[in-house]
C-alpha cells in the first residue's frame, strides 16, 4: 500500500523577497539591510556608492516576472508558496506615518495571482531585511522604537491582506541574530552580547505583540515563528560532550521556548549572569511575551556535532554558523552535511518540546546544475536529497508529529542568502543567470520539476 501524507497537507516551496524580487529601487521601495550586503550574509556590510551594484538589485526579476513564475509553480501543483514582504516596499525608511501604496498594490497583485491557482500564501513579515533607515536612526532592533514601527508595518499588512493571507510568520530564522547580528537585528560592527541580546529581546517582544494583533485583525488566521533548525549531536558519548551539546542546542531552542511557551527559560538567566548581560525588560514586555505562536516553522538543511573541546576539531561552514562535522555524513558542495534522519529527529524533538503543529518551511540542496546542450537539467542529486528528507518527514508523521506542510527552499533558482551566488541552485525551475549577473533570466523546468509534481499529485504516495 502506498503511504501518503495527511489530507490537506500543504505542499509547496519557499522564497524570500530580497532573494527573488529585484527592483530594489522601484515602486517607491526604500533601502534595506539586504541592499547593503552585496556579498550576502557572510560578507561585509557595504554602504552603497552611486552606480554600485548588487546581484540582488535584479535577483531573478520576480517583481516583473511573477505571473510566469506562479504559473510554473501552479503547474507543479503547489498548494502553498512562502514568500516575504519587503518591509521597505511598505514603509521605505521604516518610520513614515503612511504606507507606500505602490508597495501594497504590488503584493495585492501577487496574492491575487496566487489565488487564481488556489495557492495559499505563507508570508514572512521580515526575511533577513529591514529598512536601513532604522539601522541609522535607532541602531536597528537595539532601539526600542523599532518595536512600534514593526507593529505599524505588521498592522498595515494584516489589515490590507486580511482576506488574502491566512498563514503568517514573524521573523525568518530568528535565532540567526546571534550569528549574523546585522542580518538578524540590524546591528552594525562588532557588538557586545549585551547589545545583541537587548536587540533580540525587542524582536521577541515585537514578534509576540504582532501575533496578538494578527489574531485581532484576522480571526481565522494561523501565525507561527521561524527557527533555523541548527541541530547538533554530541561528537562522542563523553558526558562533557553531552552537556555541551545540550547547551549548544539550547542556544537556538531559546527562541522557540520564548515564542512557544511565553517566557524566558530558567537556564538563560545563568547564561546572562555569567556573560554580564543585564537586559532592560519591562513588566509589560513580560505580559506581551505570554502571547505564543500557533505553530512552529523551521528550516532544516543539515546537522552537525558539538564537543566540550571544540579546538580539537576542524569546524566546517554550515548554514550561517560553523559546526563540527559528523564523520558518518556526507556533505554538499558547500560543505553542508546531509542528514535526512536528522529531520525526523528534529521533528520529534520539537513536537515533544512544544506540542504545537510544525511546518517545514525550508529544506533543499544547493548545488551547481549543468545545463545540457538540449536545454535539459538532470538534477538527480536534488531529487535524491528531497526524497530522502520527505521519507523521514513521513516517518515523523507516523511517529505522531502534527506536520502542516512542506515548503522546500528555492523552488525556482534564486540568489543565495549566505554567499549571494546564483550558482548555488535549489530550484525545480532553472533561471538563466550567473554569479556576475549575466544571462537572459529565462526559466526552464529541471528533471526535478516533473518529479516533485508527481509527489504532490500523489500526496507523497510516489516517494
Ligand atoms: C536559510 C535562509 O538560512 O537558508 C534562506 O532562510 C537561505 O534565506 C537558505 O537562502 C539557504 O541558504 P543559502 O546561503 O544557500 O542561500
Boltz pocket constraint, residues with backbone or C-beta under 6 A from the ligand:
constraints:
  - pocket:
      binder: B
      contacts: [[A, 16], [A, 19], [A, 128], [A, 172], [A, 173], [A, 228], [A, 299], [A, 319], [A, 320], [A, 362], [A, 366], [A, 409], [A, 415], [A, 416], [A, 417], [A, 418], [A, 419], [A, 424]]
      max_distance: 6.0
